[in-house]
Amino acid sequence: AQSVSQHNHHVILSEAASLELGCNYSYGGTVNLFWYVQYPGQHLQLLLKYFSGDPLVKGIKGFEAEFIKSKFSFNLRKPSVQWSDTAEYFCAVSGGSQGNLIFGKGTKLSVKP
Amino acid sequence: NAGVTQTPKFRVLKTGQSMTLLCAQDMNHEYMYWYRQDPGMGLRLIHYSVGEGTTAKGEVPDGYNVSRLKKQNFLLGLESAAPSQTSVYFCASSYGPSGGGYEQYFGPGTRLTVT
């Protein structure tokens, strides 16, 4: 069965610090990978996704993620976080052409001004 | 476009009561989904639909039923609510399957408390 692991439950950073959130998945076949963000009191919205091609994916608001197939990883990065990045971040994977999304448990990011 | 809307936003039920959550989308999406979000658990798929008139079970379907009589609507029913169903419920829709790389668009959520 597919699964997604997000190793960091809560990350606290100061503004301008660099961010890397880990995401590992277990699935042996072709996968599609997504990062969603949930700002306080709001619904989930897509940050970025990997479907095929360049394993380095750029998303909205300066976020990027790198798909490393050999490590089954899709880590999210941002070189300099802002207070407005305070949110919960979810990694999700879909395996196979008809697969549904499997979400990780989420990582809460708190950015101190 | 309103996107994905959910009704109601909040609800408190007593154990054993029933209710229906309504999800509506105006993007002409084929696929619709119901998730529940619990602290520390992420989102878990309850039921989904790949088109009008179809439904399928997700990861945690027990205690819930769904219907997709119209393409734009996806209803989630709780026949006999239990405290374990206290959660935030999110509806989502997409043009195609996530396995095809299609993004899911989420509604604002319904916070349900069962006492």
Interface residues (C-beta under 8 A of the other chain):
Chain A: V4 H9 N32 F34 Y36 Q42 H43 L44 Q45 L46 K49 F51 S52 F90 A92 S94 G95 G96 S97 Q98 G99 N100 L101 F103 G104 K105 G106
Chain B: V4 Y33 Y35 G40 M41 G42 L43 R44 L45 Y48 G58 F90 A92 P97 S98 G99 G100 G101 E103 Q104 F106 G107 P108 G109
